[in-house]
Amino acid sequence: MRKWFEKAHGAIIWTIAIAFVAGIVVWSISSYVSSRKGSVKYNLEDSVAYLTKDGTALSEEYWIFPWEVEDSYSKALSYYQISDVDPVFEEPMLKTSILNDLIETKTILYYAQVNKISPTKDEINQELDKQVADIEKNEQLLNYIKQKYGSVENYKKTIEPEVVKYLTIAKVRDTIASVSDDEMKSYYSENREDLMNKYDQANVDFVSFSSQASANDFINEAMNTGFYQAATNMSLSVQNYDGFKRGIIDKKFEDSIFGSTNTIVGPIPLGSNFFVFNVKDVKTVDTFEKFTLSQGYQDVLNQLKSDKFRKAIDEFKKNENVSSEIIDPVYKTWNQVLTNSGTSLLNVYKKLNEMVLDESTRITVKLDAPVEIKAAFVTLVEKMQSATELTNDAVYKQILDDASKESKLVLESIYNDYPESFIAAKKMKTLYPKRTDVLYNYYTKLYLKIKPYVEYGMLQSVVNDFIDLYGGLNTLSEATDISLDWKAEVLYDLYEINKMLKDATTAEQYLEKLKEATPTYMDFEAAFNELEMMKNSTSTSN
């Protein structure tokens, strides 16, 4: 989940644009928004955040309401196909990220208003017609639109405000983030070597040897009979590496590989072995013309556009004294945790400490502290513990030690109130690896998470978690301080896992233990018969 956050944060700025670019129909967004607006008048206090100019809130169109965050959050989960989000640790983090992107979107729209940037009527109509054309390709969707809105024309009127926003954002981006050919040439000239290291690649076949002498013997043979015939004559296995890049081997060999195709290069020392390469194909960016045809060109173009755009918006905010205010306490707290780093984390720590811990004792968690803010505190302390500006300075050692102790208290409070949080359970398991109740809760939840992968033959995708799970369940099955009900559940899980893995013999062993522990737990006769049939089937097929 954290990887998704890092990847998505900043990319969801184009929340509205995503729907159109990805070809996602936005009738749900439009109906969701329109159902709340109309003649209803909202107060600033109804929002979760808003833009300001010279310290004063801008008009309502630059406020962000709770349902906008919820709607964008739902769309983001759908777009990135995420179905499992921890409600205590992950959900507030992701929603705060989305809120920041919505703030950026509002800022872009305000930039457009100030600079009088807007799409033409023809551009709007063209985009609406494009949306309708896409809908008409899907008969089921077309019927739904007609049923919900009465006609396609009514639907067009409904989504027009969102289309205008999308086109406005795109127009702002095109206006302030254009990159000329001369700028690309200049960037290429200044970064040519780095670009070659990153984007040059070769398709090579190779053989390996334990000694240089053996590699030389192969090269002599290959010069006479060819690379592949020599490999056959010497009973060598030829392997392929499509995507070989610079920076792996010595430069003199590297230059030979990227210098031409149909070339035998070697022997190349790498580790304790010697390699001989046959270069099949080479793609380089050693000239600007070649660079323009590579993926690197588009990557650099997008990066330069993004840098220009970010700089222009930052300058606009500074020159116009435009800022934002997050008033929702949970989002505000998580925003401070996510956007601060280094020694600035100490100021955030001081504020959160006062929010979650009793001021008089500092060893008692406040009962009325929201769980999301307590989770933010735990996350903050983890961030502090990985900040080298703090960990490498002895001055902060006592603060980090105190923070670590406080974080444990807060985590236990979260776990006691919300044991259903998988992340809380996982953190507790790390802190208390011998607590049976914690282990049982954690491994029960872990099994629910990875069971579909085991059941449908995708174990390789979760192999590390599976190893942890299997070992943990076995430990619990042999624990002496576990309740009979819990032990029965653990033994059943082990039986079920092995049955899904088609290991009837091991499944039978756990079923015997389960029957011994709780004879009335299930229909054991039917279960044993099923396993016997599995064993007979396996025996027959062999």
N, C-alpha and C positions, 0 to 999 in steps of 0.2 A: 504493500500500500504506500509505503514511504516513497518507493521508486515512482509509483504513479504520480504522487504529489509533486515530486521534483520535475518530472517530465511535463506535467500538465500546468504547473504554476506559471503564470505569465502567458501561456498559450491560450487560456480561456478568455483572454481579453476580448477576443472576437466571439463572445458568447452568441450574439445574434447572427454573426456572419457564418459561424460553424453550421448552423441549421441549413443555410442556403448552399454553402460550398459543398457540403456533404450530401446535398440533395434530400435533406430531411424536411418534410413538410411541417410548417410551424403553426398549423391551425390550433394545436393544443396550447401553445404559448399565447396566441392571440385571444382565444376564448378565455383563457385563464386570467389574463390581464384585463380584458374588457369587462369581465364579470365583476371586477372589483372597482372599476373606476366609474365611468358614467357621471352621475350627478353627486357622488359622494365626495365630501371635502375632508381631507386628512390634515392632521396637525403634525408638526415637526416631531413631536414625541412619539408618533406612530411609526416613524422610520427607525431603521437600525444604523443608518449612516447618511451623510449628506455632504454636498460640496459647499465650500465657503469662498467668499471673495472679500478680502480685507477683514477677515474674521467674522463676517456676517453670512448667514445661510442664504444660498441662492434659492430660486423659486422651486416649487414642488417637483418640476420635471427633473431636477437634479438631486432629488432625494431617493434613497433606496429603501424599499419596504420589505418586511420579512418574507412575504410571498414571492418576491422577486428572487431572493436568495434560495428559497426552497425550490422554486421552479427551475432555476439554473442548475441547482445541485442535482435535481432529478434528471435533467437533460444530460448533465456531465456523466452521471453514473451509467445512463443508457448508452451514451456515445462511446464511452470507454469500456462498456460491457462489464461493469463492476456490480456484483450482487451481494457481496459480503463485506460490510463496513462495520467496524467496531463503534457502537454508539457513544462510548465514553471518551475514547482517545482519538479515533480517526475522523468521526463525523464532524466535530467542531473544528478540527484542523482544516478539513477539506472545505467546509462552508466558509471559513474565514478567508481561505485562499480565493474562493469564488467571489466573496464580497469585495476583496481587493481588486479583482478583475472587473467587477461591475462598477466600482469607483473609477477605475481607469476608463471604462467605456463612457461613463457620464462625463468624464473630463474631456474625452475626445469630442463628444457631442457639443460640449460647451465651447471648445476650441473652434468647432465648425460654426457655431452661432456668432462668436466674436469676429471671426474672419470671413463671415458670409460665404461659407462653403456649403453647397447643397446640390443634390441631384436635380437634373432637369425633369420636366414632366415626361418627356419622351423616354428618358432613362428609367424612370419609375414604371411606365407602362410596359416597356420591354421586359423588365424583370418580372412584373406581374404575369405577362403573357408566357414567359418561360416557365414560371411556376405552374400555371394552368396546363401548359403542354405536358409537363412531367406528370401531373395528376391524371390527365386524360389517357396516359399510357397504362394506368392501373385502374381497371374497371371497378374493382372492389373499393378502392379509395375514392374514386369519382362518385360512386353511389353513396358512400358515407358522407362526402362533402355536401352533396345535394340534399341528403336527408337532414343533416345538421344545420345547414345554412339556407336551405330553400333553393339556392341556385349557385352556380359557380361565380356569377357576378357579385352576389352578396359576400361570398367567401373572399373575393379579391378586395372588396372594400374593407373587410375585417382585417386582412393581413397587411394592407397598405402602410399603416404606421410603422410596422416592423420592417417592411421592405425599405422604407425611407431611411430608417435608422441604419440598416445594413449598408445601403448605398452611400450614405453620408460618411460612415466610418471608412469605407473603401476609398472614397474620394479624398478624404483627409490624408489617408495613408499615401495615396498616389501623389498628392500635392507636396507633401513635406518629406517624403522618403524616396524620391526618385534618385537613381544612381546612374551616372553617365558612363559611356564606354571608356572615356578617358580615365575616370575614377577607377574602373575595373582594371585597366591596363597599369595604372600606377600601383594599385594594390598588388597585382601580380608581380610587377617588377621588384617591389620591396620585399615580397614574401615568396619568391620563386622556389627557393630551396625547401622551405617548410611545406609548400604546396606539393612539391614533388615527393617529399617523404610521406605525405599523407595520402596522396591520390595515385601515385604511380603503382601499378600492379602488374604482375606477370602470372601466366599460367605455365607451371613447370611440372615435369615428371622427374622423379629422383630415385636414386638407390643409395644405400648407406653401407658403410664399412667400419670395422673396428680398428683398421690400420691404414695409414697413408699408402703403404706399399700395395695393399689389395685394391685401393681406389685407383692407383696408377695403372695397375694391371688391367683393370676394367676399362679405363680410358683408352689404353693402347688397343684393346680388343674392339672398342666402339669405333675407333678411327678407321678400322678395317671393315667391320661388318655392320656398323650402325648401332645406335644406342639400344634399341629394343632387341635386336638379335643378340647383341653382346649380353644383355641381361638374361635372355633365354639360355644362351650357351653356358653361362656361369650359374644358372639356377637361382637368379636373384629376383626378388619381388619388387616390381616397379610401383611406386606410390605417386599420387597426384596432389599438387597443392595449387589450386586455382584461387588466386588472390594474394600471392606472395608480394610483400611490401618491402620497401627500403628500411634500413635500420636494424635488420636482423643479423646480417653477416658483414664481414670486412668489406670496406668500400670498393676495393679493387675488383673483388668478385661481383659485388653488387652492380658496378658499372658495366661489367661484362654481360650480366644477365639482362639488364635493361638496355643494352646497346643494340641488340639484334635478336632475331628469332632463329629457330633451327640451329641453335648453338649448344654445344656441350661445354659446361663450365664445371671446373673442379680440379683436384679435390678441395673441398671447402671444409675446414675444421670448424666444428660446432659442438660444444660440449666435449664429450669423450669420443665422438665419432667423426667420420669424414664422409662428406656427401658429394655426389656427382649429379648435376642438374642437366636436364635437357629442356631448353627453353622453347615452348610451343607457341606462345603468343605474349605480346607485350603492349600495354597501354600506358603511355606516359603523358605528362603535362609539361614537358620541357620547353614548349613554346606557347605563346599566348593563344595561338590559333587552336592548338590541341586542347588547351585548357578550356576554351569556350565550348568544346564538345563533350566535356566531362561533367560528372555530377558535382565535382568541386566548384565549377563555375556557378551553378545554381545555389549551392551552399553558401558561397561567399557573397553572392548577390543578395540573398535573403538576410545574411548577417549584417551587411552594410546598410541595407534598408532598415532593418530593425534598430541598428545603432543610431542612424539618422533620425528615425521616428522618435526613439526614446529621448534623444537629445533635444529635439524640437519641442516635445511635450513638456520636458523638464524646464526648458527655458521659458515656455509659455506660463507655466505655473509660477515660476519665480518672478517674471516680469509683471504678471497680472495679479500677483499675490493670491493665487488660487490654491486652496488646500482642501482637506476633507476631515470630517469628524465622525468617528465611530462611537455611537452612544450605547449600543447593546453591550452590557458588561462582559458577556462570554466572548463575543467576537473581539472586543477591545483587548481583553486579556490575551487571547490566543494570538492576536496580531502583534502584540508586544513580544511574545515569545518567538514568533516566527521571523520577525523583521530585525531583531537585534542580534548582535554577535559580540564576541570578545569580552572586554571589560564592561561594555555597556549592559551586559546581562546582569551585572550586579545590581543595577538600579531596578531592573525588572524583578529580580529576586526579592529585593527589599519590599516592593509593593505587594507582590504575591504572598510573601511571608505574612504580612499583616492581614491579608484577605482570608487565608486558610487556617492560620494558627492562632490560638488564644494568646492575646498580648501579655497576659500575666504569667503564664506558665511556659509557653513556647514548646510544650510537650503534649498539648491537647489540640486536636483538630476541631475547628468550629463546626458545630452541628448544622448551621444554616449555610455553610459554604456550598455553592452549587458544585455538583460532581464534575462538570466540565471544567470549572476553574481549578479544582483539585488536580484533575488530569493535566491541565496546563502547567501546574506547579511541578509535577513529577517530570514532565517533558522538559521543562526549563532546567531542572537540576541535571538531567542527563546531558543536556546541551552544554551546560557549564563544565561538566566533567570531561567533555571532549574538546573544550576550547583551550588551545595551547597557550594563549595569552594568560590564562588563569592557572593551568596545571603546571606550567614551567616556571612559575613565580612563587617562591616560598611564602611571600606575603599573604597569598590567598589560601594557603593550605587549611587554616583553621576554619575559614568561611566555607570551603568546599566540604570539610569534614562535618561541620554543623548542618550544611545543606543536605548532605547524604543521609544523615540520621533523620532529619525532618521529612525528607522524601519518603523514607520507609514508613514513617507514621502515617503520612498522607495516603500512600499506596494501600496500606492496610485498611484505612478508612474507606477508600474507594471499593476495595475488594469486599469488605463486609457489607456495604450497601448495594453493590452491583456485582455479585459473583458471576453473573452471566457474561460479563465483559471478558472476552478471550484474551485481550492484551493485558488486562489486570491480572488474570489467572497466570499468564505466561511470566509476567514480571514477578509475581509472588513465588512461582516455582523456582525462579532463579535465586530469590532471596532465601527461600526455605525449601531446599531440595529434599528434605527428609520428612516434611509434614504430609502425612497420609491424606488428610482432607484436601490439601492444596493439590497434591499430585492427582488425586481422583478427579477433582473438578477440571483440572487442566487437560488430562489425557482423555476424559470423556468428551470435552469440547473439541480437542484435536482430532479425535476419531470421526466426529460428525463432519469436520471440515474435509478430511481426506478420504472418507469412505467412498464417495463417488469415483475417485481416481482408482481405488483398489478394485471396486466392483466392475468398472468398465475397461480394465486393462491398461490404465495410464499411470501405473505405479512409478515409472521412471521420472515422471514430472514432480513427484513429491517424495523421492527416495529418502532424503535426509530426514524429513518429518516422519516417514514411515519407520525408519530405524529407531528414532526417538520414541515413537508411539509403541512399537512392539516391545522394546526393552522396558519401557515404563509400565505397560500393562502386566508384563511378567513379574516385575518387581512388586506391583500391587497385589497380584494373585498369590504371592507368597508372604505378604505382610501379615504380622500377627495382631496388629492393632487396627485392623480394618473390620467394619461391620459386615455381617453376613449378607445383607442386601447389596452392599457395594461389591463384595467379593463375587457374588453371583453375576452382577452386571459385567465385571471385568472378565470373568471366565467365559461368559457368553460372547463378549466382544472378540476374545481370542479364538474361540470356536468359529465364530462367523467369519473372521478375517481369513483363517486357514481354509475354510470352505470356499470362500470367494477365490482364493489362490489355487483352488483345485488340489489342495493337500489334505486328502481325506484322512490319512493316517494321523497327522498331527491334530487335525480338527477333532478326531475321535478321542484323542488323549485329553483334550480340554473339556470335551463333553462328559467324559467319565468323571473328571474332577468336579464339574458343575453338578452332576447327578449326585455325587457323594456329599457335596456341600448342601444342596437344596433339592431333595428328591422330587418335590412337587413343582419345580420351577417351570417346566414345560412338558410337552409330550415327547419324552425321551425315546420311546420305542420308534416313533416315526422318524425322529432325527437320526437315530442309529441306522435305521433301514435305508435312509437317504444316502448316508455316508457309505454304507456297504455297496449300494448300487453304483456310487461314484467310483469305488475301488474296482468293482467288477468291470465297469465300463472302460476304465483305464487299462486294466489287465487285458481285456479283449482287443482294444485298439493297438496295444503293443504286440 
